[in-house]
Amino acid sequence: MSVVTLHINDEIVSARSDQKLLEVIREQGIEIPTLCHMDGISELGGCRLCLVEVKGSNRLLAACVTPVQEGMSVYTHSERLVNYRHITMELLLSERNHTCAVCVMNGHCELQYEAAELGVDHVRYEYMTPDLPIDASHSKFTLDHNRCILCMRCVRVCDEVEGAHTLDVMGRGTNSRIITALNRPWGDSISCTKCGKCVQVCPTGALFEKGSSVGEMEKRHAFLSWILNGRERKEWHW
């Protein structure tokens, strides 16, 4: 592993050669929005909110999956990027039903938080509002496909952290959706450990615990760091 030098918003920055742009950008105290990214699980680059401009590239690049390179020049908040992020958020909000009947606006909904940070107070596109099923067959949790933004955090944490691989994705394009137990009801799954990690990482109200208000649920993301640090210290075998 070596050290590379690059420019971020015209400032000289040093980084490890194995780092991704998002990590280096945040190390400089620069915040850019993300929804599919989460420390402790693999990167996806699916939400497209962390797009950055890299000098010499004809297209915008997702910072979470783009490795740093020697001499690259990166821009994080150009007018073009602000416009693209605004459009992306509007499309996310229009694809499914995110007009929740009850909203306490406590900041626990990451989708709502990022929309507010981006200044998205209305959507210019027609709402699709598909009538998707709600899987309430599980004894502890419910999956509401109408609230899902397909960030795949739940799929990745179930596979990479819990090791159960109960969740997956089926379909293509606007027909894509999260499935459980190879497209059987969640309650029929024999691989689900009922750990609740998928619920904790969900950035919307698509996954929630039964018997609790979705709007008042407090997500505990710190558990991922606790688990991963324990593995690194070899406090237990996994």
C-alpha positions in Angstrom: 0.0 0.0 0.0 1.4 3.4 -1.0 0.4 7.0 -0.6 -1.0 9.1 -3.5 -1.6 12.8 -3.9 -4.7 14.2 -5.5 -6.6 17.5 -5.6 -10.1 17.8 -4.0 -11.8 21.1 -4.8 -8.3 22.5 -5.8 -6.8 21.5 -2.4 -3.9 19.1 -2.3 -4.7 15.9 -0.4 -2.8 12.8 0.5 -4.5 9.4 0.7 -3.8 5.7 0.9 -3.8 4.0 -2.5 -6.5 1.5 -1.3 -9.0 4.2 -0.4 -12.2 5.2 -2.2 -12.9 8.8 -3.0 -15.8 9.0 -0.6 -13.7 8.1 2.4 -11.0 10.6 1.5 -13.5 13.4 0.8 -15.1 12.9 4.2 -11.7 12.9 5.9 -11.4 16.4 4.6 -14.6 17.4 6.4 -16.5 17.6 3.1 -20.0 16.1 3.3 -21.7 14.7 0.2 -25.0 12.8 0.4 -25.3 9.0 0.3 -28.1 6.5 0.8 -26.7 3.1 -0.3 -23.3 3.6 1.4 -22.8 2.4 4.9 -19.5 1.8 6.8 -18.9 -1.9 7.4 -20.5 -3.3 4.3 -19.5 -3.5 0.6 -20.0 -0.5 -1.7 -22.7 -0.5 -4.3 -22.8 2.9 -6.0 -26.5 2.5 -6.6 -28.2 5.6 -5.2 -26.0 8.0 -7.4 -26.1 10.8 -4.8 -22.4 10.8 -4.1 -21.5 11.6 -7.7 -18.4 13.7 -8.2 -16.6 15.3 -11.1 -13.2 14.0 -12.0 -11.1 16.1 -14.4 -10.5 14.2 -17.6 -13.6 12.0 -17.2 -16.6 12.5 -19.5 -19.0 11.2 -16.9 -19.8 11.7 -13.3 -18.4 9.1 -11.0 -19.8 7.6 -7.8 -17.4 8.5 -5.0 -18.1 5.4 -2.9 -16.8 3.0 -5.6 -14.2 5.1 -7.3 -10.6 4.4 -6.1 -8.2 7.3 -5.6 -5.5 7.7 -8.2 -2.3 9.7 -8.3 -2.8 13.2 -9.6 -6.6 13.1 -10.0 -8.6 16.3 -9.6 -11.9 15.9 -8.0 -14.8 18.4 -7.5 -17.6 17.7 -5.1 -20.1 20.6 -5.2 -20.1 22.1 -8.7 -23.3 23.6 -10.1 -23.6 20.5 -12.4 -23.4 18.1 -9.4 -25.9 20.1 -7.3 -28.3 19.9 -10.1 -27.8 16.2 -10.7 -28.2 15.3 -7.0 -31.4 17.3 -6.9 -32.8 15.5 -9.9 -31.7 12.1 -8.5 -33.5 12.8 -5.2 -36.6 13.9 -7.0 -36.6 10.6 -9.0 -36.1 8.6 -5.8 -39.1 10.3 -4.2 -41.3 9.8 -7.3 -40.6 6.1 -7.9 -42.5 4.8 -4.9 -44.8 6.0 -2.2 -42.8 8.2 0.2 -45.7 10.5 1.1 -46.1 9.0 4.6 -49.4 9.5 6.3 -47.7 10.2 9.6 -44.3 11.8 9.8 -42.7 13.1 13.0 -39.8 14.6 11.1 -37.3 13.5 13.7 -34.4 13.0 11.3 -34.3 9.2 11.6 -35.5 8.8 8.0 -32.3 9.2 6.0 -34.2 9.8 2.7 -36.1 12.7 4.3 -32.9 14.1 5.8 -31.0 14.0 2.6 -33.9 15.5 0.7 -34.0 18.4 3.1 -30.2 18.8 2.9 -30.4 19.0 -0.8 -33.2 21.5 -0.7 -35.8 19.3 -2.4 -39.1 20.6 -1.2 -41.2 19.5 -4.2 -41.0 16.9 -7.0 -41.3 18.0 -10.7 -42.0 14.5 -12.0 -45.1 12.5 -12.0 -45.4 10.2 -9.0 -45.5 6.5 -9.9 -47.0 5.4 -6.6 -47.2 1.7 -7.5 -49.4 -0.5 -5.3 -46.8 -2.9 -4.0 -47.4 -5.7 -1.5 -46.5 -5.5 2.2 -45.0 -8.6 3.7 -46.1 -8.9 7.4 -45.7 -12.6 7.6 -42.6 -12.4 9.9 -43.2 -12.6 13.6 -41.0 -9.5 14.4 -40.6 -7.4 11.3 -42.5 -6.1 8.3 -41.3 -5.3 4.8 -43.2 -2.5 2.9 -42.1 -2.5 -0.7 -43.8 0.8 -1.3 -41.2 2.6 0.9 -38.1 0.8 -0.5 -35.5 2.7 -2.5 -33.5 -0.5 -3.4 -30.3 0.7 -1.7 -29.7 -3.0 -0.9 -28.2 -2.2 2.5 -30.4 -4.9 4.0 -29.3 -7.5 1.4 -25.6 -6.7 2.1 -25.8 -6.6 5.9 -27.8 -9.9 6.0 -25.2 -11.6 3.7 -21.9 -10.0 4.8 -22.4 -9.3 8.5 -25.1 -11.8 9.7 -24.2 -14.5 7.1 -27.8 -15.5 6.6 -28.4 -14.3 3.0 -32.2 -14.3 3.6 -32.7 -11.2 1.5 -32.0 -10.7 -2.2 -33.2 -8.6 -5.2 -35.5 -9.9 -8.0 -36.5 -8.2 -11.2 -35.1 -5.4 -13.3 -35.6 -1.7 -13.6 -38.8 -0.4 -12.0 -39.9 -4.0 -11.4 -37.0 -4.7 -9.1 -37.8 -5.5 -5.5 -36.4 -7.0 -2.3 -37.3 -10.7 -1.8 -36.9 -13.0 1.1 -36.3 -16.7 1.2 -36.0 -17.1 -2.6 -39.3 -15.1 -3.1 -41.3 -16.8 -0.4 -43.0 -15.0 2.5 -40.5 -13.7 5.0 -42.3 -15.7 7.8 -41.5 -18.9 5.9 -37.8 -18.3 5.9 -35.6 -20.9 7.7 -32.4 -18.8 7.3 -33.6 -15.6 9.0 -32.1 -15.3 12.4 -34.4 -12.5 13.5 -31.4 -10.4 14.4 -32.9 -7.1 13.0 -29.8 -5.8 11.3 -31.7 -5.3 8.1 -34.2 -3.1 10.0 -31.4 -1.0 11.6 -29.7 -0.2 8.3 -32.8 0.7 6.3 -32.7 4.4 5.4 -36.5 4.6 5.0 -39.6 3.0 6.6 -39.5 0.0 4.3 -38.3 -2.3 7.1 -39.6 -1.9 10.6 -40.3 -3.7 13.8 -43.8 -4.8 14.6 -45.4 -3.0 17.5 -43.4 0.2 17.0 -44.1 3.4 15.2 -42.0 3.7 12.0 -41.7 7.4 12.4 -40.4 7.1 15.9 -37.9 4.3 15.4 -34.3 5.2 16.2 -31.8 3.4 14.0 -28.6 2.1 15.8 -26.0 2.1 13.1 -23.1 1.8 15.6 -23.7 -1.9 16.0 -21.9 -2.5 12.6 -18.7 -0.9 13.9 -18.9 -2.8 17.1 -19.2 -6.2 15.3 -16.4 -5.4 12.8 -14.1 -4.2 15.5 -14.7 -7.3 17.5 -13.8 -9.5 14.6 -10.6 -7.6 13.9 -9.6 -8.0 17.6 -10.5 -11.7 17.2 -12.8 -11.5 20.3 -14.8 -14.3 18.8 -14.7 -16.6 15.7 -17.2 -16.0 12.9 
